[in-house]
Amino acid sequence: MNPGVHDAHASLLGAASARDRLAGRACWGRSLYAVLAAGSTAVVLTAGLADVTAVLAVTGAFLAATAVMVVRVVRQGVVPRGFARLHVTAMVVWGIVFSAALQTGLNMFPGVPAYWILAAVVVAAPLVVAAVLAGRAAVAR
């Protein structure tokens, strides 16, 4: 094989390897949204169906998990293309749905399991969608 061809081949293999490593490091968005979705589900369920002590405990755990994820996210060196727009959209939609679900449930459906289970699923939905999209963005790199 010609030395120039060999060098080009090695460069292409190196670039593909680097791309694969970067894509692997960019998958942190999935775990961020998965943790937020799980935590939101737990907070909504306990807010509607449990006593104040449980609500405080679950909310504290959710805040701690969120803080850990924020520290992890800040330390990442790779951000998938379009992540800022995805993140802002997901967090705005989640905030609106979360607030509406809690406000509606606490005022109109206190202690009604059917409402709170449905509300927990609906609140987690924007974050689950964001997790899927973040995963696709990381793999598409």
C-alpha positions in Angstrom: 0.0 0.0 0.0 1.2 3.5 -0.8 2.4 5.4 2.3 0.1 8.3 1.5 -2.9 6.0 1.2 -1.9 4.3 4.5 -1.6 7.7 6.2 -5.0 8.7 4.9 -6.6 5.5 6.0 -5.1 5.8 9.5 -6.3 9.4 9.7 -9.8 8.3 8.8 -9.8 5.5 11.4 -8.6 8.0 14.0 -11.3 10.5 13.1 -14.0 7.8 13.3 -12.6 6.7 16.7 -12.7 10.2 18.0 -16.2 10.7 16.7 -17.4 7.6 18.5 -15.7 8.6 21.7 -17.3 12.1 21.5 -20.7 10.6 20.8 -20.3 8.4 23.9 -19.4 11.4 26.1 -22.4 13.4 24.7 -24.9 10.8 25.9 -25.1 12.5 29.4 -28.2 14.3 28.3 -30.2 11.1 28.4 -29.3 10.4 32.0 -30.0 14.0 33.0 -33.5 13.9 31.7 -34.1 10.4 33.0 -33.2 11.5 36.5 -35.4 14.6 36.2 -38.3 12.5 34.9 -38.1 10.0 37.7 -37.7 12.6 40.3 -40.6 14.6 39.0 -42.8 11.5 39.0 -41.9 10.9 42.6 -42.5 14.5 43.7 -45.9 14.7 42.0 -47.1 11.3 43.4 -46.0 12.2 47.0 -47.4 15.7 46.8 -50.8 14.4 46.0 -50.9 11.1 48.0 -48.6 11.4 51.0 -48.1 13.4 54.2 -46.0 16.4 54.6 -43.0 14.5 55.9 -42.9 12.2 52.9 -43.3 15.2 50.5 -40.3 17.0 52.2 -38.2 13.9 52.1 -38.9 13.1 48.4 -38.5 16.8 47.4 -35.2 16.9 49.2 -34.0 13.7 47.5 -35.1 15.2 44.1 -33.2 18.4 44.8 -30.1 16.4 45.8 -30.3 14.3 42.7 -30.8 17.4 40.5 -27.7 19.0 42.1 -25.6 16.0 41.4 -26.8 16.0 37.8 -26.0 19.7 37.4 -22.5 19.2 38.7 -22.1 16.3 36.3 -23.5 18.3 33.4 -21.2 21.2 34.1 -18.2 18.9 33.9 -19.0 17.6 30.5 -16.8 18.7 27.7 -19.1 17.7 24.9 -22.5 19.2 24.1 -24.6 17.7 21.4 -25.7 19.9 18.5 -29.0 21.6 19.3 -28.9 20.8 23.0 -29.5 24.3 24.2 -32.7 24.6 22.3 -33.8 21.1 23.4 -33.0 21.9 27.0 -34.8 25.3 27.1 -37.9 23.8 25.4 -38.0 20.8 27.7 -37.6 22.7 30.9 -40.2 25.4 29.9 -42.7 22.7 28.9 -41.9 20.7 32.0 -42.2 23.7 34.3 -45.6 24.7 32.9 -47.0 21.1 33.1 -45.5 20.5 36.6 -47.0 23.7 37.9 -50.4 23.2 36.3 -50.5 19.6 37.5 -49.7 20.5 41.1 -51.9 23.5 41.2 -54.9 21.7 39.7 -54.4 18.5 41.8 -53.9 20.3 45.1 -57.0 22.5 44.6 -59.4 20.0 42.9 -58.2 16.5 43.5 -56.4 16.2 46.8 -55.8 12.5 47.6 -57.4 11.1 44.4 -55.0 8.4 43.2 -56.2 8.3 39.6 -55.5 12.0 39.1 -52.1 11.9 40.7 -50.9 8.8 38.8 -52.0 10.4 35.5 -50.4 13.7 36.5 -47.1 12.0 37.3 -47.0 10.4 33.9 -48.0 13.7 32.1 -45.3 15.7 34.1 -42.6 13.2 33.2 -43.6 13.1 29.5 -41.7 16.2 28.3 -38.5 14.9 30.1 -38.8 11.5 28.6 -39.2 13.0 25.1 -36.1 15.2 25.8 -34.2 12.1 26.9 -35.0 10.3 23.7 -34.1 13.3 21.6 -30.9 13.9 23.5 -29.9 10.3 23.0 -30.5 10.6 19.2 -28.6 13.9 19.0 -25.6 12.3 20.8 -25.6 9.2 18.5 -26.1 11.3 15.3 -22.8 13.2 15.9 
